Amino acid sequence: MEKATVTGKGQITLPRRIRERLNIEIGDKLLFDIKDGELRVRVIHGRKISELFASLPGVEAYAGEDAERQAVKSGFSEHEL
């Protein structure tokens, strides 16, 4: 069992072990519910922008920053990426 302290603003820091075990990353959401006097928390994992980019029709997956830098060095315009 892990514990966290509530700040004056009502905030807590999730312990690292909890974040790692539940794979909680920046941008993820937490849903809170009270049932039978207990607080329940569910994790809603966000999607990375690179995952969303490829889901658009007619758009290829993002090749990454390294490929983008290389294309710029090679003289390609942004439009040709």
C-alpha positions in Angstrom: 0.0 0.0 0.0 1.2 3.5 -0.9 0.3 6.8 0.6 0.3 10.4 -0.6 -0.2 13.7 1.2 -2.8 16.3 0.1 -1.5 19.8 -0.3 -3.2 23.0 0.5 -4.6 23.1 -3.1 -6.0 19.6 -2.8 -3.3 18.1 -4.9 -1.4 14.9 -4.5 1.7 13.4 -6.1 1.1 9.8 -7.2 3.9 7.6 -5.8 6.3 6.4 -8.5 5.5 2.7 -7.9 1.8 3.4 -8.6 2.5 5.4 -11.7 4.8 2.6 -13.0 2.5 -0.2 -12.1 -0.4 1.4 -13.9 1.7 2.8 -16.7 0.4 6.4 -15.9 2.1 9.0 -18.1 1.8 12.7 -18.6 -1.5 13.6 -20.1 -3.4 10.6 -18.8 -6.6 11.2 -16.9 -7.8 9.8 -13.6 -11.5 9.2 -12.9 -12.6 9.3 -9.2 -15.6 7.6 -7.8 -16.8 7.0 -4.2 -18.6 3.7 -3.6 -19.4 2.2 -0.2 -17.3 4.9 1.5 -14.2 4.1 -0.5 -12.4 6.2 -3.1 -11.9 4.4 -6.4 -9.6 5.6 -9.1 -9.5 4.6 -12.8 -6.8 5.5 -15.3 -7.8 6.8 -18.7 -4.7 6.6 -20.9 -4.3 9.4 -23.3 -3.1 8.9 -26.9 0.2 10.3 -28.1 -0.1 12.8 -30.9 2.1 10.5 -33.1 -0.6 7.7 -32.8 -3.4 10.1 -33.7 -1.6 11.5 -36.7 -1.5 8.2 -38.5 -5.2 7.6 -37.8 -6.2 10.4 -40.2 -7.3 9.1 -43.6 -4.6 9.7 -46.3 -1.9 10.7 -43.8 1.2 8.6 -43.4 2.6 7.8 -39.9 4.9 10.5 -38.6 8.5 9.4 -39.3 9.9 11.1 -36.3 12.1 14.1 -35.5 15.3 12.5 -36.8 13.8 11.8 -40.2 12.4 15.4 -40.2 15.8 16.9 -39.5 17.4 14.7 -42.1 14.8 15.8 -44.7 15.5 19.5 -43.9 19.2 18.9 -44.2 18.6 17.3 -47.6 16.8 20.3 -48.9 13.2 19.0 -48.8 10.5 21.5 -48.1 8.1 20.9 -45.3 5.3 20.3 -47.8 7.3 17.3 -49.3 7.6 15.6 -45.9 
